[in-house]
Amino acid sequence: MRQTNSITKTQKRLLIVIVSITFLFCALVGRLFWLQIVKGGFLTSKAADQWYRDIPIAAPRGKILDNAGKVLADNSPVYTVYVRPNAVTDKHAAAGALSGALGLTEEYVEGKLSRAQSEVTVARSVEPKVADEVEALGLKGVYCAPGFRRNYPYGNMLSKVIGFTNIDNDGQNGLEGYYDKYLSGTDGYLYSDADIAGRETEGSKTRYVPAVAGCDLTLSINAEVQSAVENAVFAARLEWGAKSCSAVVMDVNTGGVRAMASYPSYDLNDIPRDDVDLLNLLSKNSLVTDVYEPGSTFKIFTTAAALGGGVVNDNSRFYCNGSTTVDGQRIKCWKTTGHGSQNLADGVKNSCNVVFMNLALSLGKERLYKTLRDFGFGQKTDLDFFGESAGIMMAEESVKNVDLARIGFGQAVAVTPIQLITAVCAAVNGGTLYAPYFLEKAASPTGETIYKHSPQVRGRPISAEVSERLRSLLVGVVAEGGGSKASVSGIKVGGKTGTAQKYKDGKIAQGKYVSSFVGFAPADNPKYAVLFIVDEPSGYTYYGSLTAAPYAGRILSSIADSEGWERESEEEKQYIEMPEVTGMSTFEAVAILEKTGLKTETVGLGTVLSTTPAAGLRVAVGDVVLVRSEPDTS
């Protein structure tokens, strides 16, 4: 019995020993698995940091080109000066020599050399000539690593689209940020063996891993068109003393953005990085990010919906006495004296609010909203850019008749400029809505195409027949209506003016307007559309027909010249002397001016105070005249 008990105790002890050994073995295997497999890469990297010292070689960032191959963003060679403090024997002497070459204080450099780090950056963006001076000093432990700094040959041109990089050459905003994955290359490095103190070992060999450049991007932008647009927005802001001016040109048959500019802007080679608020203001691309009430330019889409919905034709008649009452609210036409009896073509030429209220109410909210959604309103266009807004449309179920009437002529709705011009392109190109875009192609450093854009169809909001009729109506606006100042000699242009009041804290901001014009050419077979916006023009000259239309016409004329469009011969313009109408009633003045072949925009009703142009000046028949009046107090 005792012998049996003894055997059992021995077996138990043996089992404990076996279990303990097995546990220790498993723990050891687990630890080895953890170190070699799970943490192997990390530990190897840590070991390499101790075994080697490397100097990074920055990869050149890809270039940004326009669609004709002109360089919009490039690289300039610069250097970064590094020191390995443990390798510098006489820190004071080295600091004196380096500070002289780099233009830094000796105290600053000596502070860098005294740090307890294996590697310290002393200076960035050092010009090649200065880097040569540093190398010539022959200081042990001091290295110059090659790199690049972004430079922009055209300065402030396209600044809000291209964007910029940070000090490490990483894209921060604009296309530099949006396409950083293409533009950024892979850095290389030089590395050599080092001892535990970080000093290079005797006889160590330097190894070289080359950098790989980023991809070059070709944009839909054309530098010549962009230059014309930049000049126009600058001139318009100067002429009208506006808060800002902006414009965008788009290829109506692809959605490619040919030009986009806003003023004020900034120089991409001199970025105001020290003032974050100013930088944010100047770099924000309001044509993509901000919404505004489009005013009469939106009448294009009410017309398209009405034509497509069959609620209007060439025989339809409308009567405008200056206002319409909807849901008990009196809504005025911009011409408070009224336009009288008119057909659809007259209504579009006259931009009569009453006509478009009637069209919207005839359609009903379901049909009007469907067409507006089909044109892309209330949703993003999917432009390849940061921060795009979707615009603002009232919830359909909340829309009352009075809201519907206002939407019909461009109130109670907010759009982004890129949204509006994208929809206009669909309205005039035969009815195809394309997604707008900037990037045409991305190519590797070896020239291999990595990405190539093909037009993206988002829908077909109207038929080709409706589009053709719409083009004809919009040609009438420029030929005979308020858009006459956008006309281009020998080129048929179509378009629509817009003037909208601005709001602040939910109320109308008195005296503040957004004036605009959207046009396209050649009208019979459109190639380009242009949207020109003047935000808060000063004084009383705030109509889009006077402030924005002339500059849109200037841009289209410049495009026609640069692309060699054939110009039709046309009759010479007739000129007359501007009649004197000050002191007359508004009705008398308008009657006299229109009898002489001039078109009128009126501010106020009563006694005429002034006209633009002033009496006695030479004006072309068909030009628009601003008549400013004040109420009679007698």
ZAMARGU-4260 file (C-alpha; in steps of 0.2 Angstrom, whole numbers, plus 5000, padded with zeros to 4 digits):
<rodrens>
0) 5000/5000/5000 | 5014/5012/5004 | 5023/5007/4988 | 5007/5012/4978 | 5006/5029/4987
5) 5025/5032/4983 | 5023/5028/4965 | 5008/5040/4964 | 5018/5054/4972 | 5032/5051/4960
10) 5020/5052/4945 | 5012/5068/4951 | 5029/5076/4953 | 5035/5070/4936 | 5018/5076/4928
15) 5021/5093/4936 | 5039/5094/4929 | 5033/5089/4912 | 5019/5102/4912 | 5031/5115/4918
20) 5043/5111/4905 | 5030/5111/4891 | 5023/5128/4898 | 5040/5136/4897 | 5043/5129/4880
25) 5027/5135/4874 | 5030/5152/4882 | 5047/5153/4873 | 5040/5148/4856 | 5027/5161/4858
30) 5039/5174/4863 | 5050/5169/4848 | 5035/5170/4837 | 5030/5187/4844 | 5048/5194/4841
35) 5052/5186/4825 | 5035/5186/4816 | 5023/5199/4824 | 5037/5212/4829 | 5050/5206/4817
40) 5048/5220/4804 | 5048/5233/4818 | 5063/5227/4827 | 5073/5225/4811 | 5069/5243/4807
45) 5074/5248/4824 | 5090/5239/4822 | 5093/5246/4805 | 5091/5264/4813 | 5105/5259/4825
50) 5116/5250/4812 | 5114/5263/4798 | 5113/5282/4796 | 5104/5288/4781 | 5101/5304/4771
55) 5084/5306/4763 | 5083/5310/4744 | 5067/5319/4741 | 5057/5313/4726 | 5052/5327/4713
60) 5034/5330/4714 | 5025/5328/4697 | 5022/5343/4686 | 5005/5350/4683 | 5002/5354/4665
65) 4988/5363/4655 | 4979/5354/4640 | 4992/5361/4628 | 5007/5355/4638 | 5011/5372/4647
70) 5019/5369/4664 | 5008/5376/4678 | 5017/5369/4693 | 5035/5363/4693 | 5050/5360/4705
75) 5066/5370/4709 | 5081/5361/4716 | 5084/5365/4735 | 5094/5356/4749 | 5091/5352/4767
80) 5106/5353/4778 | 5108/5340/4792 | 5120/5337/4806 | 5124/5322/4816 | 5130/5330/4832
85) 5140/5315/4838 | 5151/5316/4823 | 5155/5334/4825 | 5171/5336/4835 | 5172/5355/4837
90) 5154/5361/4839 | 5159/5379/4841 | 5170/5380/4826 | 5157/5371/4816 | 5143/5382/4821
95) 5153/5398/4816 | 5157/5391/4799 | 5139/5385/4796 | 5131/5400/4802 | 5141/5411/4790
100) 5136/5400/4775 | 5118/5398/4779 | 5115/5416/4786 | 5109/5410/4803 | 5115/5415/4820
105) 5129/5406/4828 | 5119/5403/4844 | 5105/5395/4834 | 5117/5383/4824 | 5127/5378/4840
110) 5111/5374/4849 | 5107/5362/4835 | 5124/5354/4836 | 5122/5352/4855 | 5106/5342/4854
115) 5106/5324/4860 | 5099/5317/4844 | 5107/5306/4831 | 5102/5318/4817 | 5096/5336/4817
120) 5089/5347/4803 | 5098/5364/4803 | 5091/5372/4787 | 5078/5368/4774 | 5075/5375/4756
125) 5093/5380/4754 | 5098/5386/4737 | 5110/5375/4727 | 5124/5389/4728 | 5123/5390/4747
130) 5123/5371/4748 | 5139/5371/4738 | 5147/5383/4750 | 5142/5371/4765 | 5149/5356/4756
135) 5165/5366/4753 | 5168/5368/4771 | 5171/5350/4773 | 5164/5348/4790 | 5162/5331/4797
140) 5145/5326/4802 | 5137/5339/4791 | 5127/5334/4775 | 5117/5342/4762 | 5102/5332/4755
145) 5095/5336/4739 | 5076/5340/4737 | 5064/5351/4728 | 5053/5367/4731 | 5037/5369/4721
150) 5037/5384/4710 | 5023/5391/4699 | 5028/5399/4683 | 5012/5409/4681 | 5012/5416/4699
155) 4994/5420/4704 | 4985/5412/4689 | 4974/5398/4693 | 4979/5399/4712 | 4962/5394/4719
160) 4962/5378/4708 | 4980/5372/4709 | 4982/5375/4727 | 4999/5373/4736 | 5010/5362/4746
165) 5017/5363/4764 | 5036/5364/4768 | 5037/5345/4766 | 5031/5346/4748 | 5014/5337/4753
170) 4999/5344/4744 | 4988/5354/4756 | 4973/5360/4746 | 4967/5363/4728 | 4972/5350/4715
175) 4989/5349/4724 | 4980/5341/4739 | 4966/5332/4729 | 4978/5323/4718 | 4993/5321/4730
180) 4992/5302/4728 | 4998/5305/4710 | 5009/5320/4712 | 5019/5313/4727 | 5034/5302/4722
185) 5043/5289/4733 | 5058/5296/4742 | 5075/5288/4740 | 5090/5289/4752 | 5109/5287/4755
190) 5114/5276/4769 | 5130/5270/4777 | 5136/5259/4793 | 5137/5268/4809 | 5143/5264/4827
195) 5133/5265/4843 | 5136/5283/4845 | 5130/5287/4827 | 5147/5290/4819 | 5150/5282/4802
200) 5162/5267/4804 | 5179/5266/4796 | 5178/5259/4778 | 5159/5259/4778 | 5151/5259/4760
205) 5138/5272/4756 | 5123/5264/4748 | 5111/5273/4736 | 5092/5270/4734 | 5085/5282/4720
210) 5070/5292/4722 | 5055/5289/4711 | 5047/5305/4704 | 5028/5308/4705 | 5016/5307/4691
215) 5013/5322/4679 | 4995/5328/4678 | 4987/5336/4662 | 4972/5346/4666 | 4957/5351/4656
220) 4963/5369/4659 | 4969/5379/4645 | 4982/5393/4650 | 4977/5405/4636 | 4959/5404/4640
225) 4963/5405/4659 | 4974/5421/4656 | 4959/5429/4647 | 4947/5425/4661 | 4960/5431/4674
230) 4961/5448/4665 | 4943/5449/4664 | 4939/5446/4682 | 4953/5458/4688 | 4946/5472/4676
235) 4928/5469/4681 | 4932/5471/4700 | 4942/5487/4696 | 4928/5494/4686 | 4914/5490/4697
240) 4922/5491/4714 | 4915/5474/4718 | 4918/5463/4733 | 4924/5450/4721 | 4923/5444/4703
245) 4924/5427/4697 | 4921/5417/4681 | 4922/5399/4674 | 4923/5392/4656 | 4917/5375/4652
250) 4918/5363/4637 | 4899/5360/4634 | 4902/5343/4626 | 4913/5335/4639 | 4911/5345/4656
255) 4930/5349/4655 | 4934/5365/4665 | 4944/5376/4653 | 4946/5391/4665 | 4941/5396/4683
260) 4946/5411/4691 | 4941/5423/4706 | 4948/5440/4711 | 4955/5444/4724 | 4968/5430/4723
265) 4986/5427/4728 | 5003/5423/4722 | 5007/5404/4723 | 5025/5408/4725 | 5022/5420/4739
270) 5009/5412/4750 | 5003/5422/4765 | 5006/5407/4777 | 5009/5418/4792 | 4990/5424/4791
275) 4979/5409/4792 | 4963/5419/4790 | 4969/5428/4775 | 4976/5412/4767 | 4959/5403/4770
280) 4950/5418/4762 | 4961/5420/4747 | 4963/5401/4744 | 4945/5396/4745 | 4937/5392/4728
285) 4920/5400/4730 | 4915/5394/4713 | 4914/5377/4720 | 4911/5379/4738 | 4899/5394/4740
290) 4881/5395/4736 | 4871/5410/4729 | 4854/5415/4723 | 4855/5413/4704 | 4842/5426/4699
295) 4836/5426/4681 | 4850/5414/4675 | 4839/5401/4683 | 4825/5405/4671 | 4834/5394/4658
300) 4829/5379/4668 | 4811/5384/4671 | 4810/5387/4652 | 4818/5370/4648 | 4805/5362/4660
305) 4790/5371/4652 | 4796/5366/4635 | 4799/5348/4640 | 4783/5347/4649 | 4772/5354/4635
310) 4765/5368/4645 | 4771/5382/4633 | 4773/5384/4614 | 4777/5398/4602 | 4759/5403/4602
315) 4757/5405/4621 | 4753/5422/4627 | 4757/5431/4643 | 4752/5447/4651 | 4763/5457/4663
320) 4756/5472/4672 | 4771/5473/4684 | 4766/5460/4696 | 4757/5444/4700 | 4748/5439/4716
325) 4751/5421/4723 | 4744/5414/4739 | 4739/5432/4744 | 4756/5439/4741 | 4760/5452/4728
330) 4776/5447/4718 | 4784/5461/4707 | 4792/5459/4690 | 4809/5468/4690 | 4800/5480/4678
335) 4787/5487/4689 | 4778/5496/4675 | 4775/5479/4667 | 4780/5471/4650 | 4762/5470/4643
340) 4757/5456/4631 | 4771/5445/4626 | 4775/5427/4619 | 4788/5415/4626 | 4802/5423/4616
345) 4798/5440/4622 | 4796/5434/4640 | 4814/5426/4639 | 4821/5442/4630 | 4813/5453/4643
350) 4817/5442/4657 | 4799/5445/4663 | 4797/5437/4681 | 4778/5436/4678 | 4780/5424/4663
355) 4791/5413/4673 | 4780/5413/4688 | 4766/5407/4676 | 4777/5393/4669 | 4782/5387/4686
360) 4764/5386/4692 | 4758/5378/4676 | 4771/5364/4678 | 4767/5361/4697 | 4781/5357/4709
365) 4782/5339/4705 | 4787/5342/4687 | 4797/5357/4690 | 4807/5348/4704 | 4810/5333/4693
370) 4818/5343/4679 | 4828/5353/4692 | 4834/5337/4700 | 4838/5330/4683 | 4849/5345/4679
375) 4858/5341/4695 | 4852/5355/4707 | 4852/5350/4725 | 4866/5338/4723 | 4885/5339/4720
380) 4892/5338/4703 | 4906/5326/4708 | 4919/5339/4702 | 4936/5332/4707 | 4940/5345/4720
385) 4938/5348/4739 | 4924/5356/4747 | 4910/5356/4734 | 4893/5361/4740 | 4876/5353/4735
390) 4867/5369/4734 | 4850/5372/4743 | 4833/5368/4737 | 4817/5368/4748 | 4810/5351/4753
395) 4797/5347/4739 | 4784/5343/4752 | 4786/5360/4760 | 4785/5370/4743 | 4769/5381/4742
400) 4763/5390/4726 | 4771/5406/4732 | 4788/5397/4734 | 4786/5388/4717 | 4782/5405/4708
405) 4798/5412/4716 | 4809/5397/4711 | 4802/5399/4693 | 4812/5416/4691 | 4827/5411/4702
410) 4823/5416/4720 | 4820/5404/4735 | 4834/5392/4728 | 4853/5393/4730 | 4866/5385/4718
415) 4885/5384/4716 | 4892/5392/4701 | 4900/5375/4695 | 4882/5368/4697 | 4874/5381/4687
420) 4887/5381/4672 | 4886/5362/4672 | 4867/5362/4670 | 4868/5376/4657 | 4880/5365/4647
425) 4867/5351/4647 | 4853/5364/4642 | 4862/5369/4626 | 4872/5354/4621 | 4858/5343/4615
430) 4852/5338/4633 | 4867/5328/4640 | 4872/5332/4658 | 4891/5328/4660 | 4901/5328/4677
435) 4913/5342/4677 | 4931/5338/4679 | 4949/5345/4680 | 4960/5330/4677 | 4962/5324/4659
440) 4977/5312/4662 | 4990/5306/4674 | 5007/5299/4667 | 5021/5290/4676 | 5039/5297/4675
445) 5042/5285/4661 | 5027/5292/4651 | 5015/5277/4655 | 4997/5283/4656 | 4991/5279/4673
450) 4974/5288/4672 | 4964/5295/4657 | 4947/5304/4659 | 4932/5299/4648 | 4917/5310/4649
455) 4905/5305/4662 | 4886/5306/4658 | 4875/5309/4673 | 4859/5310/4664 | 4848/5318/4650
460) 4837/5331/4658 | 4829/5337/4641 | 4828/5331/4623 | 4838/5337/4609 | 4823/5346/4602
465) 4820/5356/4618 | 4838/5360/4619 | 4838/5367/4601 | 4823/5378/4605 | 4831/5384/4621
470) 4847/5389/4612 | 4836/5399/4599 | 4827/5408/4614 | 4844/5412/4622 | 4851/5419/4606
475) 4837/5431/4606 | 4842/5437/4623 | 4859/5442/4617 | 4854/5448/4600 | 4839/5458/4605
480) 4837/5457/4624 | 4846/5462/4640 | 4862/5452/4636 | 4867/5463/4621 | 4883/5468/4629
485) 4889/5450/4628 | 4888/5450/4609 | 4904/5445/4599 | 4907/5452/4582 | 4903/5439/4569
490) 4900/5425/4582 | 4882/5420/4587 | 4881/5420/4606 | 4867/5414/4617 | 4865/5418/4635
495) 4855/5425/4650 | 4858/5439/4663 | 4855/5438/4681 | 4853/5450/4695 | 4849/5444/4713
500) 4848/5452/4730 | 4859/5445/4744 | 4852/5440/4761 | 4860/5442/4778 | 4852/5434/4794
505) 4837/5429/4783 | 4833/5446/4778 | 4837/5456/4761 | 4853/5465/4763 | 4849/5482/4756
510) 4860/5488/4741 | 4869/5471/4740 | 4867/5461/4724 | 4875/5447/4714 | 4876/5451/4696
515) 4879/5438/4683 | 4879/5432/4665 | 4879/5414/4658 | 4882/5412/4639 | 4888/5400/4626
520) 4895/5400/4609 | 4895/5397/4594 | 4876/5396/4597 | 4872/5385/4583 | 4884/5372/4588
525) 4890/5376/4606 | 4908/5373/4611 | 4910/5383/4627 | 4899/5391/4640 | 4905/5405/4652
530) 4898/5410/4668 | 4903/5428/4675 | 4899/5434/4692 | 4901/5451/4700 | 4898/5450/4718
535) 4892/5467/4726 | 4896/5479/4712 | 4896/5497/4720 | 4884/5510/4716 | 4868/5508/4706
540) 4875/5499/4691 | 4871/5482/4698 | 4862/5473/4684 | 4870/5458/4676 | 4867/5465/4659
545) 4878/5480/4662 | 4892/5473/4674 | 4894/5454/4670 | 4888/5452/4651 | 4902/5463/4643
550) 4916/5453/4652 | 4908/5437/4647 | 4907/5443/4629 | 4926/5448/4630 | 4931/5431/4636
555) 4921/5422/4622 | 4929/5434/4609 | 4946/5430/4616 | 4942/5411/4614 | 4936/5414/4596
560) 4952/5423/4592 | 4964/5410/4600 | 4955/5395/4592 | 4953/5404/4575 | 4934/5403/4575
565) 4927/5409/4558 | 4917/5425/4560 | 4902/5428/4550 | 4901/5445/4541 | 4888/5456/4550
570) 4881/5473/4547 | 4891/5487/4555 | 4883/5493/4572 | 4874/5509/4571 | 4878/5523/4584
575) 4868/5537/4591 | 4870/5551/4603 | 4863/5546/4620 | 4847/5557/4623 | 4845/5568/4637
580) 4831/5561/4648 | 4835/5567/4666 | 4821/5577/4674 | 4808/5567/4664 | 4797/5554/4672
585) 4803/5536/4671 | 4789/5531/4659 | 4794/5546/4647 | 4812/5542/4648 | 4810/5523/4644
590) 4798/5527/4629 | 4811/5539/4622 | 4826/5528/4624 | 4817/5512/4617 | 4811/5522/4602
595) 4829/5526/4598 | 4833/5508/4598 | 4841/5507/4616 | 4836/5494/4629 | 4833/5500/4647
600) 4836/5494/4665 | 4827/5505/4678 | 4831/5508/4696 | 4816/5517/4705 | 4801/5525/4698
605) 4798/5543/4697 | 4809/5557/4691 | 4825/5552/4681 | 4840/5557/4691 | 4854/5550/4680
610) 4858/5538/4666 | 4872/5526/4662 | 4879/5530/4649 | 4877/5549/4652 | 4868/5560/4639
615) 4878/5566/4624 | 4889/5550/4624 | 4890/5539/4608 | 4881/5523/4611 | 4877/5508/4599
620) 4859/5505/4595 | 4854/5490/4605 | 4864/5494/4620 | 4857/5493/4638 | 4855/5510/4647
625) 4853/5511/4666 | 4839/5523/4671 | 4840/5529/4689 | 4824/5538/4696 | 4818/5544/4713
630) 4800/5545/4718 | 4791/5562/4715 | 4788/5570/4732 | 4777/5584/4726
</rodrens>
